[in-house]
Amino acid sequence: MQTTILTEKCRSNSIPTTSVELAQLRALIQDTRNALKTCTDEKTHAQLEQILRFQESLLSPIRTLPPEILYEIFKFLVTSINFTPFKLQGSVFTLTWVCFWWRNCALSHTTLWSSYTVGAAYLWDRNLSVDWLLKECLSRSGNYSPLNITIMTSGEPFDTEIWTPLLDHTKRWRNLRLVPLNLSALLYLRNELEVRQEDHDGLTTTYFPYLEKLTLIIPNVLDMDELPIIPLHDLFSTCPSLHTLRMSHLRVSDILDFSHLTALRIDECYQGRFFATLLAKCPLLQTFTVGRFISGNDPTPTTSYILRISHTNLTTLNLTWYDKNCAIGFWQYVSLPKLACLLVSVKGYQAFEANSRPDPLRELKKMILESKCSLVKIHLGRSLPYDAIVSFFEGLDIIWGEGNVVVNSVVYNRDAILV
């Protein structure tokens, strides 16, 4: 009887609220502990242990938190709801199993039900009960809460009914990650998304009015010149809220809406002769991260006039794979007066000279000097020779601070420049 009452109190979060009730509960806890010390019956001992757990649980500080604070904690804990062939997995489900109080809190907040990951395994081995559960979870997300969607596929055809619950809410998509295993998979994803096309401003286009972040990863691309045009411009040509774009590969000829971007990350390779051409498409860009940047089959004629651009929004430049194959003259026609953070990883510095290539740091430094910017954070690597480092820093406007300049993974000693 006592166990049943305590169970119900824990489920409903019926905790002591007055000093008298708190004193009574603490006295009961002490009585239970004393009884445990003298109890010799195994069954009774187990029952007393369970009673003690319930009693101590009612004194747990987390039970006193206001619902809005508990919700903020839940937001940090909840991960994407992940599809498998036989069930949905997600930390939000675990929260609903703890107690009636937590369950109500989790069910009443739509944002806890707004992130979904659909993997290839589910797409090929469909389970109708999981289909039903997906629809139920989406109903918990409400009608207006933005959705975060990750889709992974190998490109094989599958039952499009699986997509329907998610595709019916494309206007709510806020964060979309497309992770196809190959280009054919990307084409298949594109074809499926095009089913939801609609007329907008006289153009037939798939329209994502609230899409803020887009990630597109195309693995195993060995030659950018052999990669067909990335078939996305007809899907994402009108995305007024898109501010963060991450792609594995991008070419100057690929048509996407860059006008609202504040962050652009190209993990593997950008194909284009001049940085200025890309920046001209991204007037609001603040952070740019790129692996390699190569000329390749850039359709821009070498004799074309390139308009010099002074970009006053870009503050962070991150070059993660600067090697001997990177385009010469990439930094021409660019001025970055607001540049403050510079991160450069040079691969095989000695190979530049061995292959009669210009010093990569010298070309980059020329652009920085002409920009007349003040750098507050610099990270340089890998295995750069000492003389190249000193030469690069000489003449740059650097606002020195504790640990804000790192070279070859070690905090740089400013006095080394002054020697």
C-alpha positions in Angstrom: 0.0 0.0 0.0 2.7 2.4 1.0 4.7 1.6 -2.2 1.6 2.3 -4.4 1.1 5.7 -2.8 4.7 6.6 -3.2 4.7 5.5 -6.8 1.7 7.7 -7.6 3.4 10.7 -5.9 6.6 10.2 -7.9 4.6 9.8 -11.1 2.6 13.0 -10.5 5.5 14.9 -8.9 3.4 15.4 -5.7 6.3 16.7 -3.6 6.2 18.3 -0.1 5.8 22.0 -0.3 5.8 23.2 3.3 8.4 22.9 6.0 6.2 20.6 8.0 5.8 18.2 5.0 9.5 18.3 4.3 10.3 17.4 8.0 7.8 14.6 7.9 9.3 13.1 4.8 12.8 13.3 6.1 11.7 11.6 9.3 10.1 8.8 7.2 13.4 8.4 5.2 15.3 8.1 8.5 12.8 5.5 9.8 13.2 3.5 6.5 17.0 3.6 6.8 16.9 2.4 10.4 14.5 -0.4 9.4 16.8 -1.5 6.6 19.7 -1.9 9.1 17.8 -4.3 11.2 15.8 -6.2 8.6 16.8 -9.8 8.0 14.0 -10.9 5.7 15.1 -10.7 2.0 11.7 -9.9 0.6 11.0 -7.2 3.2 14.5 -5.8 2.7 13.8 -5.4 -1.1 10.5 -3.7 -0.4 12.2 -1.3 2.0 14.9 -0.4 -0.5 12.2 0.4 -3.1 10.3 2.6 -0.6 13.5 4.4 0.3 14.2 5.1 -3.4 10.8 6.6 -3.8 11.1 8.7 -0.7 14.5 10.1 -1.6 13.3 10.7 -5.2 10.6 13.0 -3.8 13.3 15.2 -2.2 15.3 15.4 -5.5 16.1 19.1 -6.4 15.1 18.6 -10.0 11.5 18.0 -8.9 11.3 21.6 -7.7 12.2 23.1 -11.0 9.5 25.2 -12.8 8.3 23.5 -16.0 9.9 26.1 -18.2 13.3 25.4 -16.7 12.8 21.7 -17.0 12.0 22.2 -20.7 15.2 24.1 -21.2 17.1 21.2 -19.8 15.2 18.8 -22.0 16.2 20.8 -25.1 19.9 20.1 -24.3 19.2 16.4 -23.8 17.0 15.6 -26.8 18.6 14.4 -30.0 17.1 13.7 -33.4 14.5 10.9 -33.7 16.2 8.2 -35.7 14.5 5.7 -37.9 15.5 2.0 -37.9 13.7 -0.8 -39.7 11.9 -1.9 -36.6 11.4 1.1 -34.4 12.0 4.8 -33.8 14.9 5.8 -31.5 15.2 9.1 -29.7 16.0 10.5 -26.3 12.7 12.2 -26.2 11.0 8.9 -25.7 13.1 8.1 -22.7 12.0 11.4 -21.1 8.4 10.4 -21.5 9.0 7.1 -19.6 10.5 8.6 -16.4 7.3 9.9 -14.8 3.9 11.4 -15.6 5.2 14.9 -14.9 8.1 14.6 -17.3 5.9 12.9 -19.9 3.5 15.9 -19.8 6.4 18.3 -20.1 7.9 16.5 -23.1 4.5 16.1 -24.9 3.6 19.7 -24.4 6.6 21.2 -26.2 6.5 20.8 -30.0 10.2 21.6 -30.5 11.2 18.4 -28.7 9.5 16.5 -31.5 10.9 18.5 -34.4 14.2 16.7 -35.5 14.2 13.5 -37.6 16.9 11.3 -39.2 15.8 8.9 -41.9 18.5 6.4 -42.8 18.8 4.0 -45.8 18.0 0.9 -43.6 14.5 2.1 -42.9 13.8 3.0 -46.5 14.5 -0.5 -47.8 12.8 -2.5 -45.0 9.6 -0.6 -44.3 7.7 -1.2 -41.1 4.0 0.0 -41.1 4.0 0.4 -37.3 7.0 2.7 -37.5 5.2 4.6 -40.3 2.3 5.2 -37.9 4.6 6.2 -35.1 6.3 8.8 -37.4 2.9 10.4 -38.1 2.2 10.4 -34.4 5.5 12.1 -33.6 5.0 14.7 -36.3 1.6 15.5 -34.8 3.4 16.2 -31.5 5.5 18.7 -33.4 2.4 20.8 -34.1 1.6 22.7 -37.2 4.1 25.5 -37.1 7.2 24.3 -35.2 10.2 24.3 -37.6 11.6 20.9 -38.5 15.2 19.6 -38.7 15.5 16.8 -41.3 18.4 14.5 -42.1 18.0 12.1 -45.1 20.5 9.5 -45.9 20.0 7.2 -49.0 22.0 5.1 -51.5 19.8 6.0 -54.4 17.8 2.8 -54.8 14.1 3.4 -55.5 11.8 3.0 -52.5 8.2 3.4 -51.6 7.5 7.2 -51.7 4.7 6.7 -49.1 7.5 6.6 -46.6 8.4 10.2 -47.3 4.9 11.5 -47.3 4.6 12.5 -43.6 7.9 14.5 -43.9 7.3 15.9 -47.4 3.9 17.2 -46.4 5.7 19.6 -44.2 8.5 21.0 -46.4 7.4 24.6 -45.7 8.4 24.0 -42.0 11.8 22.6 -42.8 14.4 24.7 -41.0 17.5 22.5 -41.2 18.0 20.0 -44.0 20.9 17.6 -44.3 21.1 15.5 -47.5 23.7 12.8 -47.2 23.5 10.6 -50.4 26.0 7.8 -50.9 26.6 8.8 -54.5 25.5 11.2 -57.2 22.7 8.9 -58.4 21.3 9.0 -54.8 21.3 12.8 -55.0 19.4 12.7 -58.3 16.9 10.4 -56.7 16.4 12.7 -53.8 16.0 15.7 -56.1 13.3 13.9 -58.1 11.4 13.0 -54.9 11.5 16.6 -53.6 10.4 18.0 -57.0 7.1 16.3 -56.5 6.3 19.0 -54.0 6.9 21.8 -56.5 4.6 24.8 -56.5 4.3 28.1 -58.3 6.0 30.9 -56.5 6.3 34.4 -58.0 5.7 33.1 -61.4 8.5 30.4 -61.1 8.0 26.7 -60.7 10.3 25.8 -57.9 10.3 23.8 -54.7 10.0 26.6 -52.1 11.4 26.4 -48.6 10.4 29.7 -47.0 11.9 28.9 -43.5 14.9 26.8 -44.5 17.9 28.3 -42.6 20.6 25.6 -42.9 21.3 23.3 -45.8 23.9 20.6 -45.8 24.7 18.5 -48.9 27.5 15.9 -48.8 28.5 14.0 -51.9 31.1 11.4 -51.0 33.7 9.8 -53.2 34.1 12.5 -55.8 37.6 11.9 -57.2 37.4 14.5 -60.1 35.5 17.7 -60.0 35.6 18.0 -63.8 33.7 14.7 -64.1 31.0 15.7 -61.6 27.8 16.7 -63.4 26.2 20.0 -62.5 24.9 19.6 -58.9 21.2 19.4 -59.5 19.9 21.7 -56.8 19.3 25.1 -58.3 15.7 24.2 -59.2 15.1 23.1 -55.6 16.7 25.9 -53.6 16.7 28.9 -56.0 14.2 30.7 -53.6 15.2 30.3 -50.0 14.9 33.8 -48.4 15.8 32.5 -44.9 18.8 30.4 -45.9 21.9 31.7 -44.0 24.1 28.6 -43.5 25.2 26.4 -46.4 27.5 23.4 -46.0 28.6 21.4 -49.1 31.2 18.9 -49.9 31.9 20.3 -53.3 30.9 23.5 -55.1 31.8 25.1 -58.5 31.5 28.6 -59.7 29.0 27.3 -62.3 26.6 25.8 -59.7 23.5 27.8 -59.4 22.2 28.3 -55.9 20.8 31.2 -53.9 23.8 32.7 -52.0 22.3 36.1 -51.4 21.3 35.6 -47.8 24.2 33.4 -46.7 26.2 34.4 -43.6 28.2 31.2 -43.3 29.5 29.0 -46.2 31.5 25.8 -45.7 32.9 23.7 -48.5 34.4 20.7 -46.9 36.3 19.2 -49.9 36.8 21.4 -52.9 35.7 24.6 -54.5 36.3 24.9 -58.3 36.7 28.5 -59.4 39.6 30.7 -60.5 38.9 33.7 -58.3 37.5 34.1 -54.8 36.1 37.5 -55.9 33.6 35.7 -58.2 32.1 33.7 -55.3 32.1 36.6 -52.9 30.1 38.8 -55.3 27.3 36.3 -54.9 27.5 36.4 -51.1 27.1 40.0 -50.0 26.2 39.1 -46.4 28.8 36.4 -45.9 30.6 36.5 -42.5 32.3 33.1 -42.3 33.9 31.2 -45.1 35.5 27.8 -44.7 37.0 25.8 -47.6 39.2 22.8 -48.2 40.9 23.0 -51.5 40.2 25.7 -54.1 41.2 24.7 -57.7 40.8 26.2 -61.2 39.7 23.0 -63.0 37.3 23.7 -65.8 36.3 27.1 -64.6 34.1 28.4 -67.5 35.2 32.0 -66.8 37.4 33.1 -69.7 40.9 34.0 -68.6 40.5 37.3 -70.4 37.3 38.2 -68.6 37.3 41.4 -66.6 37.0 40.6 -62.9 35.4 43.3 -60.8 37.4 44.0 -57.7 35.3 43.5 -54.6 35.6 45.0 -51.1 33.6 42.7 -48.9 32.8 44.5 -45.6 31.0 41.6 -43.9 33.4 38.7 -44.0 35.2 38.4 -40.6 36.4 34.8 -40.6 38.4 32.9 -43.2 39.2 29.3 -42.7 41.4 27.4 -45.2 41.6 23.8 -44.2 43.5 22.2 -47.1 45.9 24.7 -48.8 48.1 22.6 -51.0 50.1 22.8 -54.2 47.0 22.1 -56.3 45.2 25.2 -55.1 44.6 27.9 -57.7 47.2 30.6 -58.2 45.9 34.1 -58.0 42.8 33.0 -56.2 43.0 36.0 -53.8 43.3 38.7 -56.5 40.6 41.3 -56.8 39.5 40.8 -53.2 39.7 43.2 -50.2 38.5 42.1 -46.8 38.7 45.2 -44.5 36.7 43.5 -41.6 38.7 40.2 -41.6 39.5 39.4 -38.0 40.0 35.6 -37.7 42.3 33.7 -40.0 42.8 29.9 -39.9 45.2 28.4 -42.5 46.3 24.8 -42.8 49.0 24.4 -45.4 49.6 20.8 -46.6 53.2 20.1 -47.8 54.7 23.6 -47.7 58.0 22.4 -49.2 56.1 21.0 -52.2 55.2 24.5 -53.4 58.8 25.4 -54.1 59.6 21.9 -55.4 56.7 22.3 -58.0 57.7 25.9 -58.9 54.5 27.2 -57.2 54.3 30.6 -55.5 54.6 30.7 -51.7 51.0 30.3 -50.5 51.4 32.5 -47.5 52.9 35.3 -49.5 50.0 35.5 -51.9 47.5 35.4 -49.0 49.5 38.0 -47.1 49.4 40.4 -50.0 45.6 40.3 -50.0 45.5 40.8 -46.2 47.8 43.8 -46.4 45.8 45.4 -49.2 42.7 44.8 -47.1 44.1 46.9 -44.2 42.4 44.7 -41.7 43.2 44.0 -38.1 43.6 40.3 -37.1 42.6 39.2 -33.6 42.9 35.5 -34.1 45.4 33.5 -36.2 45.9 29.8 -36.5 48.6 28.6 -38.9 49.8 25.0 -39.6 51.0 22.4 -40.5 54.8 22.1 -40.0 55.5 25.5 -41.4 59.2 26.5 -41.4 60.2 29.2 -39.0 61.3 31.7 -41.6 58.0 31.4 -43.5 56.1 32.2 -40.3 58.2 35.2 -39.4 57.9 36.5 -43.0 54.2 36.1 -43.0 53.6 38.0 -39.7 55.9 40.9 -40.6 53.9 44.0 -41.4 50.5 42.5 -40.5 48.2 44.4 -38.2 47.7 41.9 -35.4 46.0 42.7 -32.1 47.9 40.5 -29.8 46.2 38.7 -26.9 46.7 35.8 -24.7 46.9 32.6 -26.8 45.2 34.2 -29.9 48.0 33.3 -32.3 48.7 29.6 -32.7 51.3 28.2 -35.1 51.8 24.5 -35.7 49.5 23.7 -32.8 51.6 25.8 -30.4 50.8 29.3 -29.0 53.1 31.6 -30.8 55.7 33.8 -29.0 55.2 37.3 -30.2 58.8 38.2 -29.2 60.0 35.9 -31.9 59.1 38.5 -34.5 60.9 41.2 -32.7 64.3 39.3 -32.5 
